[in-house]
Structure formats: structure tokens, C-alpha cells
Amino acid sequence: MDAPLLRSRRFLPLFVTQFLGALNDNLFKNALVVLALFQAGAQGPVLVAAAGGVFILPYVLFASIAGELADRYDKARLIRLMKWWECALMVTAAVGFLSGEIGFLMVVLFGLGMQATFFSPLKYGILPDHLGTHEIVAGNGYIEAGTYVGILAGTIAGAALIRDAEGPMVVSVAGLAVALAGVLAARAIPPAPPLGARVAIGWNLPRETVRIVAHARHDRVIWHAVLGISWFWMVGLVLLTQFPVVAKDVLGGDAALVTLLLTGFTAGVGVGSVLCPILLRGEVSARHVAWATLGISLFTWDFAASCEAAGAAGVTSIRAVLASLAGWRMLGDLFALAFCGGVFSVPLYAIVQARAAPDERARMIAANNVLNAGFMVAGSAVAGALAVWGMGAPAILRLLAGLNVPVAVAFAVGRWRSHRS
């Protein structure tokens, strides 16, 4: 490569742009969640549960047209338009925060979900336009790591800032400042004009959604990669939803423990994502995916056991976690399963990008987003139903670990190793 990716104009502006986007999405979303819990009374938990669905729904509704637009026009120019859209949404969000209108803020959250839907095929589709084949895995690793760090930072900042007396104003200013910083970063992204014939835009969204998903199925390698990525996001979402339950019901702790668990998970995904290119030596290959999947199962199972052991040992605070063997075992399991998640997901994104034809790459990413959303909704619905039926977080985690084993077997038996398979 000409220069390390994080110092290259071919990559750094995109990395900063997407990091700030993830930060802002979660800053807003978690400020909204806290506001709903404190102001909406008995309806608060319902609104919190609905917020996740409101943000994910646009991925199902608009993924097809998002992919088509990304393949038809200059991706860098569209990214800049997306960031201006984000600025407009943050101005609108300020009105909602300062008026305290939760319903209005839910509409803004839907708008952010739409913006993220259109941004996703752009950020993943543009990577092969600017990076060599030997750099794609590294680029995806940094993107994945940056996304999770942005999610963690936004989650912590949104919940913390909104609680202050001037919280609504502070969150409004912070959201607009982050959006404007994203605009500045996006201005430095090099052009990425469309490759190939002019793509037609299909305005019948249900039909186009079915069509792009069906088209992705024509290539066995892409389809397996898409299914693997979707499974990863489902597993990750279920894990994240169990952290508050583990902290409160298993450990008997508070929100600080949730933050610690989120930090451990984010660190694991980040390190796994960044080290994945080293493990693969720059090759676009799925040769480590099977063992990474098995690692997710093993460490998720032991994480459930270590949480129970930590709870029985009276580990109820961050200080207690860091001062006990049971606490370090719990954090070690969490870091290891997340590390395996990074090693699992990064090469699959690279395979989709490298395998897809250049003039339809964004549409393959859009098909992936549709499947991601479907898997996440299904996983959260099943986990929620199991919780209602009385299944605790450790049991749900063990069930998740068990269901993950056949996925590891499928990747091992499939024996597809690279985008050339």
C-alpha cells in the first residue's frame, strides 16, 4: 500500500466519517431512550423497545433503492449528501429535545435509520474503489472497529449528557457538532464514480427488495457470506440486549456494570477486527471463520457460567469485578467471544466486496442489509419472548452458544476459502 491506511486520504476521511456517524446515531438514540424512561412513565419501557425497531425498519423498507443509488452515482458525492442530511436531522432533533416531545424524536430516529440505510452501501461499496484487493480486509477491519467504538462512545455520552439539567440543549449542540464534523471529513473523500452501465432505479420497493435478495442468492459464496454476516449481527444484538439483564439480575449491579460489559465487548470486536488482516496476511479468505464461530460458542457458554459465578461471589460493582478472579474470568470470556466475532465478520464483508461485480457491489451490500435487519428483528423477538416466559440471561446465552455450533460446522464443511472459490 502507498501509506498506512489510517494516514491515507484513500481511507482516513471515510473512516472518520463513518465513525462520527456511528457516534451520532447512538448519542441521539441513547439520549432518547433515557429521556423516554424518565419522562414517559409507564410507557417508557415500551418506547425503549420500540426505538430499536424504528431505527432498523428503514433497512428493510429502503435498502433496495439505497443500493441502486449507490451503484448509479458517485459514492463520495452521495456520502457528502448523507452527512448534510444528518445535519438537518440534528437540527430537527434539537427541536424535539428542547420541547420534550418523545413522539417527535421517534420520527427523527426513523429519519436517522433511513440515513444509515442509505449510507451503509456507500461506505462498504466505496472501499474496493479506493483500496487494493490486499487492503480490503484491513479496511473492513478498521471500519468494524471504528463502528463499535463509535457505538460505545455514543451510548455512554448520550445517556450521560441527557441527565444533566441542561441535557437537552447539550445533546442538541453535541449532535449538530458531530454531524458538522462528519461533513468536513466527508469533503476529503476522493471521488468514486459509478462503474458500468447506468443503473435503473426501481421505485416499487417491496419488489426491488425481493429482487436484490434473490440476485445475491445466485452467487453461492456471496450468499453464504451474507448469511454469516447476518447471523453475526443477530448474535451481537442478542448479546447486547442481555448485558443490562446480566448486570441487574445476575450480578445485582447498576448501569456502570452495563458500561463495563459494553466496553469489554467493544474492545474484543475492535482488536479482533484490526488483527484479522494480520491473521489472513491480507488475503480475502474465510479460512478462519469456522474456528472463530466455534470460539464464539465456547466463550459465550463460559461467559454465562462466569456471570453466574461472579453473581454468587457478590461481584456487584466495577471495583469488585476488577478485584476478583470471577470478575476477570467474566471479562476475559466477553473479550474473547467478541474477538472471535471480529475475526468472523470482517473477512465475510471483504468477500462480498471482492466477489461482487463492481457495478452492482452496493446492491449486494444492500441485500446484506435486508438480511441483517431480518435476522436482528427475529433474534430480538425470540430473546424477548424467552425472557417473558421466564428464561434468564444465562440460559439465553447458553441457547445462543448452542445454536451457533451448527453455523461453525456449516462453515467448516463448506470449505470455501476465498472470493475466488
Residue pairs with C-beta under 8 A, 6 or more apart in sequence:
1 8
1 131
1 132
1 134
1 135
2 8
2 10
5 11
5 12
5 15
5 131
5 135
5 138
5 139
5 142
6 12
6 15
6 142
9 188
9 190
10 130
10 131
10 190
11 130
11 131
11 139
11 142
12 188
13 185
13 186
13 187
13 188
13 189
14 79
14 123
14 126
14 127
14 130
14 143
14 189
15 142
15 143
15 146
16 182
16 185
17 79
17 83
17 123
17 182
17 185
17 186
17 189
18 119
18 123
18 143
18 146
18 147
18 150
19 146
19 147
19 149
19 150
20 150
20 178
20 179
20 181
20 182
20 185
21 83
21 86
21 116
21 119
21 150
21 182
22 146
22 147
22 148
22 149
22 150
22 151
22 154
23 150
23 151
23 153
23 154
23 157
23 178
24 86
24 90
24 154
24 175
24 178
24 179
24 182
25 55
25 112
25 116
25 150
25 151
25 154
26 150
26 151
26 153
26 154
26 155
26 158
27 153
27 154
27 157
27 158
27 161
27 171
27 174
27 175
27 178
28 90
28 93
28 108
28 109
28 112
28 154
28 158
28 171
28 175
29 51
29 55
29 109
29 112
29 154
29 158
30 154
30 155
30 157
30 158
30 159
30 162
31 97
31 158
31 159
31 161
31 162
31 167
31 171
32 51
32 102
32 105
32 106
32 109
32 158
33 48
33 51
33 158
33 159
34 158
34 159
34 162
34 163
35 97
35 100
35 102
35 105
35 162
35 168
36 43
36 44
36 47
36 48
36 51
36 102
37 44
37 45
37 48
38 44
39 100
39 102
40 47
40 102
47 102
47 106
49 384
50 106
51 106
51 109
52 380
53 377
54 106
54 109
54 110
54 113
55 109
55 110
55 112
55 113
55 116
56 113
56 373
56 376
56 377
57 110
57 113
57 373
58 110
58 113
58 114
58 116
58 117
59 113
59 116
59 117
59 120
59 369
59 370
59 372
59 373
60 209
60 370
60 373
60 374
61 117
61 205
61 209
62 114
62 117
62 118
62 205
63 117
63 121
63 209
63 212
63 366
63 367
63 369
63 370
63 373
64 202
64 205
64 208
64 209
64 211
64 212
64 363
64 366
64 370
65 201
65 202
65 203
65 205
65 208
66 117
66 118
66 120
66 121
66 362
66 366
66 369
67 121
67 212
67 362
67 363
67 364
67 365
67 366
67 367
68 199
68 200
68 201
68 202
68 208
68 362
68 363
68 366
69 78
69 118
69 201
69 362
70 78
70 118
70 121
70 122
70 125
70 362
70 363
70 365
70 366
71 125
71 194
71 196
71 199
71 359
71 360
71 361
71 362
71 363
72 194
72 198
72 199
72 201
73 194
74 191
74 192
74 193
74 194
75 122
75 125
75 126
75 129
75 192
75 362
76 126
76 186
76 189
76 190
76 191
76 192
77 191
78 118
78 122
79 119
79 122
79 123
79 126
79 186
79 189
80 183
80 186
80 187
80 189
82 115
82 118
82 119
82 122
82 186
83 179
83 182
83 183
83 185
83 186
84 183
85 115
85 118
86 112
86 115
86 179
86 182
87 176
87 179
87 180
87 183
89 108
89 111
89 112
89 115
89 179
90 172
90 175
90 176
90 178
90 179
91 176
92 108
92 111
93 105
93 108
93 172
93 175
94 172
94 173
94 175
94 176
95 104
96 102
96 104
96 105
96 108
97 105
97 162
97 168
97 169
97 171
97 172
98 168
98 169
98 172
100 168
117 369
120 365
120 366
120 369
121 362
121 363
121 365
121 366
121 369
122 362
123 143
124 140
124 143
124 349
124 352
124 353
124 362
124 365
125 353
125 361
125 362
125 365
126 189
126 192
127 136
127 139
127 140
127 143
127 353
128 136
128 353
128 354
128 358
128 361
129 192
129 195
129 358
130 190
130 192
131 139
133 284
133 354
134 282
134 283
135 282
136 284
136 350
136 353
136 354
137 276
137 277
137 280
137 282
137 283
137 284
137 346
137 347
137 350
138 277
138 282
140 273
140 346
140 347
140 349
140 350
140 353
141 273
141 274
141 275
141 276
141 277
141 342
141 346
142 273
142 274
144 269
144 270
144 273
144 342
144 345
144 346
144 349
145 269
145 270
145 271
145 273
145 274
145 342
148 265
148 266
148 269
148 270
148 273
149 266
149 270
151 266
152 262
152 263
152 266
155 259
155 262
156 259
156 262
157 174
158 171
159 255
161 167
161 170
161 171
161 174
162 168
162 170
162 171
164 170
194 359
195 358
195 359
196 357
196 358
196 359
196 360
197 359
199 359
199 360
199 363
202 208
202 211
209 370
212 363
212 364
212 366
212 367
212 370
213 367
213 370
213 371
215 360
215 363
215 364
215 367
216 222
216 223
216 226
216 364
216 367
216 368
217 223
219 355
219 356
220 416
221 351
221 355
221 416
221 419
221 421
222 351
222 352
222 355
222 356
222 364
224 411
224 414
224 416
225 286
225 348
225 349
225 351
225 352
225 355
226 348
226 352
226 364
226 367
226 368
226 371
227 371
228 289
228 344
228 345
228 348
228 407
228 411
229 345
229 348
229 349
229 352
229 368
229 371
229 372
230 368
230 371
230 372
230 374
230 375
231 375
231 404
231 407
232 341
232 344
232 345
232 348
233 372
233 375
233 376
234 375
234 376
234 378
234 379
235 296
235 341
235 379
235 400
235 404
236 269
236 341
237 376
237 379
237 380
238 379
238 380
238 383
238 396
238 400
239 265
239 300
239 337
239 397
239 400
240 262
240 265
241 380
241 383
242 383
242 393
242 396
242 397
243 258
243 261
243 262
243 265
244 258
245 387
245 392
245 393
246 261
246 307
246 393
246 394
247 253
247 254
247 255
247 257
247 258
247 261
248 254
249 392
249 393
250 307
250 308
250 310
250 311
250 392
250 393
250 394
251 257
251 307
251 310
251 311
251 315
251 316
252 311
252 316
253 315
253 316
253 317
254 317
256 317
256 318
257 316
257 317
257 318
257 321
260 318
260 321
260 331
261 334
264 331
264 334
264 335
264 338
265 334
265 335
265 338
266 338
267 335
267 338
268 334
268 335
268 336
268 337
268 338
268 339
268 341
268 342
269 338
269 339
269 341
269 342
270 342
271 335
271 339
271 342
272 292
272 338
272 339
272 340
272 341
272 342
272 343
272 346
273 342
273 343
273 345
273 346
274 342
275 342
275 343
276 288
276 342
276 343
276 346
276 347
277 346
279 288
279 343
280 287
280 288
280 347
283 418
284 347
284 350
284 351
284 354
284 418
284 419
285 347
285 417
285 418
285 419
286 347
286 348
286 351
286 411
286 416
286 417
286 418
287 417
287 418
288 343
288 347
289 343
289 344
289 347
289 348
289 411
290 408
290 409
290 411
290 412
291 408
292 340
292 341
292 343
292 344
293 340
293 344
293 404
293 407
293 408
293 411
294 405
294 408
295 336
295 337
295 339
295 340
295 343
296 337
296 340
296 341
296 344
296 401
296 404
296 408
297 401
297 402
297 404
297 405
297 408
298 401
299 333
299 334
299 336
299 337
299 340
300 333
300 337
300 397
300 398
300 400
300 401
300 404
301 397
301 398
301 401
301 402
302 329
302 333
303 330
303 333
303 334
303 337
303 397
304 393
304 394
304 395
304 397
304 398
304 401
305 394
306 326
306 329
306 330
306 333
307 330
307 393
307 394
307 397
308 394
309 326
309 329
309 330
310 321
310 324
310 326
310 327
310 329
310 330
313 324
313 326
314 320
315 321
315 324
315 326
315 327
315 330
320 327
321 327
321 328
321 330
321 331
322 328
350 419
351 418
351 419
352 361
352 364
352 365
352 368
353 361
353 365
354 419
355 419
356 364
383 396
386 395
386 396
386 399
387 396
391 399
